[in-house]
Amino acid sequence: MGQGGDLISSLLPLVALFAIFYFLIIRPQQKQAKQHKEMVANLKKGDKIVTHGGLMVEITKVEEEYLIVKNHDNSEMKLVREFVSKVEA
């Protein structure tokens, strides 16, 4: 009977640590990834975006996996959707 109590008391801190880890790190990252996925799915022609590399461009064409974007000097580039950081208002 004494060993069962020792087992529970030794596993309790690990369970508590995992719960803290989940609520402070894993859950917020999942929420942020879901928001980013929704934002990328809702992109449309004419949106002004910022890429992860810091480029501020405008979408000229939306394709399934890529975006055709126009820079300020009217040069067009092909951009993978996942590299969109945010949409400018």
N, C-alpha and C positions, 0 to 999 in steps of 0.2 A: 504494500500500500504506500509505503514511503517513497518508492522509486517512481510511481505514477505522478505523485505531487512534484517531484524533482523535475520530471520530464516536462510537465506543463509549465512550471516556473522558468525553465530554461528556454522553452520555445516562445513564451509570451513576448519577450523583448524583440525577437526576430519578426514575429507577426506584427507587432506595433511598428517596427522600423519599416517593414514592407508597406503597411497602410499609409504611413507618412510619406514614403517615397512615391507611392501611387498618386496620392492626392496633391502633392506639391510638384511633381515632375511629369509623370506619364499622362495623367488626365488633361492638364493644360496643353501639352503638346498635341494630343489627339484633337482637342477642340480647335487649336490653331490650324492644324493640317486640314481639318474639315472646312473651316472658313476659307482657307486659301484655295482649296479645290472648288468650292462654290464660286468664288470670285473669278477664277480662271474660266470656269464653265460659262459665266455670264458676260464674257468680253464680247464686244461688237465693234464694227467698223466705226471709226471716228473717236474711239476712246483714247485718251492720253494716258500712257502708262510709264512706270519707272521699272527698269529691269534690275536684277540682282547686281549687275555690273555698274549701275548708276546712270545708264542711258535714259534720257527722257524722250520718248518717241510717241508717234501716233499710229494707231492701227489702220491700215488701208485695206486689208483683206484677212478674213478669218478662215483658216483651213482646219482640218480635223486634228492634226498634230502640231501644226505650225501657225504662226502669225506672220503676215507680211507687214512690216512696219516702216514708217517713213521718218527719217531723221530731220532736224531743222534745216539742213541743206538740200532737202528733197531726195536724198539717196535712199533707196529701198533696201531692206535687209530682211532675211528670214530668221525668225526667232522661235525657239522651242517654247511652248506654252508654259512649262514649269518654271521658266526663268523670269516670269513676271513677278515683280515684288509687290507693287501696289498700283492702284488706279488713281490718277490725279483727279481732283474735283474740278 
